[in-house]
Amino acid sequence: MLNLLELEQLAAFAAEGTLSKAAEKLHISQPTITRTMQHLEEDFGVSLFRRTKNHIALNETGWKAVEYAERILKSAEEAVEGVRSFDRSLHTITVSSCAPAPLWELLPALAQTFPDMTISSSIKGNGAVLKDLQSGSAVLGVLPQDMVPQGYSSIPLLKEDLYVCLPATHALAGYKELSFAQLNGYNFLLGSQLGFWDDMCREKMPASRFLVQTDSFTLQELIRESSLPCFATNLTIDEEGTFEGRKVIPIIDQEAKRTFHLVFSPENKKYAVRSGWKSSD
């Protein structure tokens, strides 16, 4: 029966070229690896090496043995990671969301309903969320209502409407409502990890530039001190002091008004139904 540790030593010998270098790499003695090469020849039942008085090298059959050894080692590594990944999946609820706001209540609800499970989440664009769901990388997804894929079920989570926040002196500050077309060409402050909203703003305002801030404290300070416009939603406009002195104006485009749904496959229905989320309508 082939031994994985011995196959690893054979692969190391092939890579390093000498027994001494392979032994040094693997932190074992040279007599140990010498005995291993002898054991491997016994296991395979054929000669694997060309030997001279002070030298040993792989013969043609030996190189074929190395090829198989590397395949077996890779397969063994994949088996270990596959089993570990499967075990993690039994104890982890992975959520892939296209926007941050739906996670604010969703993640605590999951943690409360499934206290023995680890909750893992990420914020991505719509396409990446779909890919995570369909590949099985995510147990649950959060997507706009019109993006729920065929064969999946969904539960409405909340509605979110986008607003633009303008300094009182801005040229557009006198409007009661604005469109992306009117905003296109102006530069904006923008937070990171916005998923769907980030993609949409860039798509609808291709002539605009965005100063992206990864640190929320820095973003809030810039909003207070900068003359650049920024964005908020109906769920964030009440953040204390952040938008003080700015005109908060709704964006009228239909794309700026979204209902986000919790999306799940039939086999993961238990995570949605047992959590009992309801529409915010």
Salt bridges, closest charged atoms under 4 A:
GLU6 OE2 - HIS39 ND1 3.23
GLU16 OE2 - LYS25 NZ 3.71
GLU41 OE1 - ARG51 NH2 2.89
GLU67 OE1 - LYS64 NZ 3.34
GLU67 OE2 - ARG71 NH2 2.66
GLU81 OE2 - ARG88 NH2 2.84
ASP87 OD1 - HIS91 NE2 3.65
ASP132 OD2 - LYS124 NZ 2.67
ASP146 OD1 - ARG258 NH1 3.18
ASP198 OD1 - ARG202 NE 2.62
GLU221 OE2 - ARG224 NH1 2.82
GLU255 OE2 - LYS204 NZ 3.28
ASP281 OD1 - LYS159 NZ 3.99
